[in-house]
Amino acid sequence: MNIDIQKKLLDRRRFLRFGAGAAAAASVAQFTAVRALAGQRMMGGGNDYKALVCVFLYGGADTFNLLVPTSASGYATYAASRGDLAESQSSLLPITPLGIGAGEYGVHGSVPELQGLFETGKLAFVGNVGPLVQPTTKGAYLANSVGLPQYLFSHNDQQSQWHLARASGSGYAGWAGRVLDRMPGVGGSTSLSPAIGIGSTAQVIEGDQTSPYVIGEGGTSPIESYDDPARATLRDALLSAESHPLGREYAGTMSTAIDIDAQLSGLLAAGPSFDGVFPESELGAQLRMVARMIAIRSQLGVGRQVFHVGMGGFDTHDNQTGLLPGLFASLSAALGAFQQAMDSIGESQRVTTFTHTEFGRTLSSNGQGSDHGWGGNGLVMGGAVRGQQIYGTMPDLTLDGPDDVGDGRILPTTSVDQFAGTLSKWFGLGQTQMGLVFPNLSNFSNPDLGFMT
Amino acid sequence: MAGFLLPAALALTGCSGSVAQPAADQVLLSQNEAVRFLNRASFGASPADTARVVQIGPAAWIDEQMTQPTTLHLPAMLAQMACAPEVTGDVNCPGDYDYFPAVRLRHELFWNAAIAAPDQLRQRVAFALSQILVVSERHEELAELPFMLASYHDELSQGAFGDFRSLIEAVSKNAAMGEYLGMVKNRKADPVTNTRPDENFARELMQLFTIGLSMLAPDGSVVLDGGGQPVPTYTQTEIEETARALTGWNFPSDITPNSTVEDFLDLDRRAGVMQPWPAFHDDGPKVIVGGVPVPGGLGAEGDLDAVLDTLCNHPNVGPFIGKQLIQRLVTSNPSPAYVARISAVWADDGSGRRGQLGAVVKAILLDPEAIRGVEATPHFGIIREPVLRMSTFFRAFNAGSFTPGTELAWEFAEVLRQGPLTAPSVFNFYRPTDTNQALASQGLVAPELKVTTHSALTDQANLMTFMIFDAMDAAPEQEWEGPLYSAGPLLTAAEVPQSLVALVEGRLLGGPLPSSARSQIISHLDGVPMDVPGRPRGAERVTELLTLVMHSPAYTVQK
């Protein structure tokens, strides 16, 4: 929220008059909530805590420029396909994946933090991931002889297939929401949802029963003007009297906002602020809020949480060479800061961060940028990641080659289902539940990609 | 209570012709119905408009609205700003030119028009169109090109009651849209540099602006094939072919285009209508959506015409665009029959003409499902967009305009999560199908929930509280830079809490508060003092009630 208005609203408290005697009265509900949490502290949050952090790169990130082959033949193929979009070989930062060695791969010049995390075993890449119904060859794609994801290359449909980790069938709930649905009680005794969106909600964390809580980058605020208990009672009467189906959703959201602000505001204010740790970017501000929430998880007594943060601007049809360095730099700096924050509060083993993006982009150029692709490279980060490796199968980047379904749109070699399934297994989803949550996972021979300990 | 139909003989408007009027034109509305009608057909029911609608009926009011002169933003911005680089070039601009005052002015002009412009229906429809044919200042370049954005908004205002084919052509050629979706400077394939045309505009023109992804029946339902699957409206290849057809356009300029790529790419950004550059247009034959062949040699204009004619004649457009207009104005969940009726008007306005937005908008607002409202359909209505939550209050209480040259109008966009041309992407603030799990299980959507999250509604509610206390004309807070609302009638009514509640219900809701809460509120207000030191008499009761009502679901859902 804009700083000026926020400050004015805080100043506003001094001017509002709520009637005799009300000025000094604390909100009864708030007082009660704090006492309840004090009780919970003694029940303990436990060491069985895990968190997943979904970093969604909206627009379709050109991740074939994030992880780049640097062998002589590999780079030559890449450069020939990418034309004016190719990163110069000298600009790439070298990495030494275990089992592959030096000189084969590099990362974009703007991501030194990601390079460092990779080389110290806290980050891994998963090559050429994308929505697939089943393993698909170029021939099968062109012949339309297997089930294919619907509406390929359309932003919102492909975003949806990543959120759902399912490229066919119907249903509303996102994959992490479906996972949380099958972990009842992980919220502990707090009413805070285990699914938390920073700044906005997102389908990936919406389940059939799990309903996300959305917190601003700056934390929570009270809804002003209800210090007077009589007025709060009237407000609640208006909320509970609502019978209109749309009105009831608004009423529920407002009730939850009031309730959760009462629970969280004191804890967040007393918790670490991570001042100076995070860059002041769109992603940095959101990840800082995630870090602040994880830092108070013991006081809340929660067992599992999934966070969603988003970064836009990746739809680089235009001016890609001008825009991509800044986008990747911002991503890298924010992820580096987040891992540093998790290390500093001792949660590195319990928090795993990963990327989603609706598609990679066309290897070929439109003269000023790239268009919508299909497969792209993903990453996972955290102390529990078996890092310094590239999982999955890197594609052949030759235009019109065996992995190119047209104009350099690369056919994925690993499905989103497998990517999400591997994360979910670490998160604690039971084997018997895996097929229910990921119905297409059994189409793939390798349901666990092996990148988690 | 439903609007009652008067026999033609009793209609207050003269019925001069020999052609029998359809029943919808004869409808008259009660006071409350008029308020609810105006909340769909304007930025909020003002007392004056409410009286007018009661007097002459909604159909005649719509007809009157369509004769009002169009409020335009660009001329007003040019009149107030000394320098407009993207309009006149930067010849007269200082070296340290700052675009930000013009950015703020564009927001200020939008809000002042929303609050007080006479062409309310046109402006409301333009606002709806801006959420379908999306251009946004949330863009690397357009963030600094407020005059270009104003010119785009004016295009929507001017086209709001015209034919859709003309509007989509104006939108396709508009420089702001060209910048936003890559139509500008898009050039034909170059085998030497191994480039091909940018597909961005071709794709979104089809997916978002005209026909959508899958075949629709006139009632808006998705057509399914024999295997129960939706039928796509176009293929990836057809996107590529359409992208070829849309090559060769650039910003307007005075120079004669020559054939170098550098000249083409270096041309300065200018607001207005793009120009074709033949050297960069792919003039070969193409096969576009639906397998329609486009012969070679038509040039950029001819190819654009062929693409737009094909798209605008596609049967999807009526249900695809028509249903979204219903969702912006009347209800998030129209019945299939309602959508079908609007599709029919899209296909033929009664005079054999297709895509006539004036006729479509009139049909949407006068449809029996809209007039009967929540009495007939329990889920009827919309979670009010954040902009409309504020504007409805301003208009209900005859608010004035923003203090010129200040930041508040611009700040509104961030606090409200919504503003004029501020969508986070070409997919707008929300999608037509957005919903949550609880509503999805009831078969309902509520796109506006996307901007009504826990975090958003807190900020929106607090802004409303701020305004209620600080913008009272009887006692304005010095720091408030926004419109002042006319509190006189409220302060007078405050003597009798029952009257105050009735006044607020009448102005803001067009209907009663829930009865159980209502009686509690009246009892409570009885105990609130009329005289509080430092405040006008009655102000304590007024601000207390307004805060409760504007934060409530009863106000937040437009019915």
HADDOCK unambig.tbl for C-alpha pairs under 7 A between the chains (distance, minus, plus):
assign (segid A and resid 1 and name CA) (segid B and resid 414 and name CA) 6.87 0.50 0.50
assign (segid A and resid 1 and name CA) (segid B and resid 415 and name CA) 5.68 0.50 0.50
assign (segid A and resid 2 and name CA) (segid B and resid 414 and name CA) 6.87 0.50 0.50
assign (segid A and resid 2 and name CA) (segid B and resid 415 and name CA) 6.51 0.50 0.50
assign (segid A and resid 9 and name CA) (segid B and resid 466 and name CA) 6.86 0.50 0.50
assign (segid A and resid 83 and name CA) (segid B and resid 194 and name CA) 6.78 0.50 0.50
assign (segid A and resid 172 and name CA) (segid B and resid 437 and name CA) 6.99 0.50 0.50
assign (segid A and resid 199 and name CA) (segid B and resid 455 and name CA) 6.94 0.50 0.50
assign (segid A and resid 200 and name CA) (segid B and resid 453 and name CA) 6.95 0.50 0.50
assign (segid A and resid 208 and name CA) (segid B and resid 437 and name CA) 6.07 0.50 0.50
assign (segid A and resid 213 and name CA) (segid B and resid 454 and name CA) 6.81 0.50 0.50
assign (segid A and resid 214 and name CA) (segid B and resid 453 and name CA) 6.07 0.50 0.50
assign (segid A and resid 214 and name CA) (segid B and resid 454 and name CA) 5.49 0.50 0.50
assign (segid A and resid 214 and name CA) (segid B and resid 455 and name CA) 5.82 0.50 0.50
assign (segid A and resid 215 and name CA) (segid B and resid 454 and name CA) 6.77 0.50 0.50
assign (segid A and resid 215 and name CA) (segid B and resid 455 and name CA) 5.26 0.50 0.50
assign (segid A and resid 216 and name CA) (segid B and resid 455 and name CA) 5.41 0.50 0.50
assign (segid A and resid 221 and name CA) (segid B and resid 458 and name CA) 6.93 0.50 0.50
assign (segid A and resid 223 and name CA) (segid B and resid 458 and name CA) 5.51 0.50 0.50
assign (segid A and resid 223 and name CA) (segid B and resid 461 and name CA) 6.68 0.50 0.50
assign (segid A and resid 223 and name CA) (segid B and resid 462 and name CA) 6.09 0.50 0.50
assign (segid A and resid 224 and name CA) (segid B and resid 462 and name CA) 5.87 0.50 0.50
assign (segid A and resid 234 and name CA) (segid B and resid 517 and name CA) 6.86 0.50 0.50
assign (segid A and resid 234 and name CA) (segid B and resid 521 and name CA) 6.57 0.50 0.50
assign (segid A and resid 235 and name CA) (segid B and resid 548 and name CA) 6.00 0.50 0.50
assign (segid A and resid 237 and name CA) (segid B and resid 517 and name CA) 5.48 0.50 0.50
assign (segid A and resid 238 and name CA) (segid B and resid 517 and name CA) 5.65 0.50 0.50
assign (segid A and resid 238 and name CA) (segid B and resid 552 and name CA) 6.10 0.50 0.50
assign (segid A and resid 239 and name CA) (segid B and resid 552 and name CA) 6.50 0.50 0.50
assign (segid A and resid 239 and name CA) (segid B and resid 553 and name CA) 6.48 0.50 0.50
assign (segid A and resid 241 and name CA) (segid B and resid 514 and name CA) 6.23 0.50 0.50
assign (segid A and resid 241 and name CA) (segid B and resid 517 and name CA) 6.92 0.50 0.50
assign (segid A and resid 242 and name CA) (segid B and resid 553 and name CA) 6.68 0.50 0.50
assign (segid A and resid 244 and name CA) (segid B and resid 378 and name CA) 6.69 0.50 0.50
assign (segid A and resid 244 and name CA) (segid B and resid 379 and name CA) 6.19 0.50 0.50
assign (segid A and resid 245 and name CA) (segid B and resid 379 and name CA) 5.90 0.50 0.50
assign (segid A and resid 246 and name CA) (segid B and resid 383 and name CA) 6.60 0.50 0.50
assign (segid A and resid 247 and name CA) (segid B and resid 553 and name CA) 5.06 0.50 0.50
assign (segid A and resid 247 and name CA) (segid B and resid 557 and name CA) 5.93 0.50 0.50
assign (segid A and resid 250 and name CA) (segid B and resid 553 and name CA) 6.29 0.50 0.50
assign (segid A and resid 251 and name CA) (segid B and resid 553 and name CA) 6.01 0.50 0.50
assign (segid A and resid 253 and name CA) (segid B and resid 453 and name CA) 6.83 0.50 0.50
assign (segid A and resid 253 and name CA) (segid B and resid 454 and name CA) 5.78 0.50 0.50
assign (segid A and resid 254 and name CA) (segid B and resid 454 and name CA) 6.45 0.50 0.50
assign (segid A and resid 257 and name CA) (segid B and resid 454 and name CA) 4.99 0.50 0.50
assign (segid A and resid 317 and name CA) (segid B and resid 198 and name CA) 6.57 0.50 0.50
assign (segid A and resid 317 and name CA) (segid B and resid 200 and name CA) 6.73 0.50 0.50
assign (segid A and resid 318 and name CA) (segid B and resid 182 and name CA) 6.55 0.50 0.50
assign (segid A and resid 364 and name CA) (segid B and resid 195 and name CA) 6.82 0.50 0.50
assign (segid A and resid 365 and name CA) (segid B and resid 195 and name CA) 5.01 0.50 0.50
assign (segid A and resid 365 and name CA) (segid B and resid 196 and name CA) 6.55 0.50 0.50
assign (segid A and resid 366 and name CA) (segid B and resid 195 and name CA) 4.71 0.50 0.50
assign (segid A and resid 366 and name CA) (segid B and resid 196 and name CA) 4.50 0.50 0.50
assign (segid A and resid 366 and name CA) (segid B and resid 197 and name CA) 5.00 0.50 0.50
assign (segid A and resid 366 and name CA) (segid B and resid 198 and name CA) 5.04 0.50 0.50
assign (segid A and resid 367 and name CA) (segid B and resid 195 and name CA) 5.09 0.50 0.50
assign (segid A and resid 367 and name CA) (segid B and resid 196 and name CA) 6.68 0.50 0.50
assign (segid A and resid 371 and name CA) (segid B and resid 198 and name CA) 6.73 0.50 0.50
assign (segid A and resid 371 and name CA) (segid B and resid 199 and name CA) 6.51 0.50 0.50
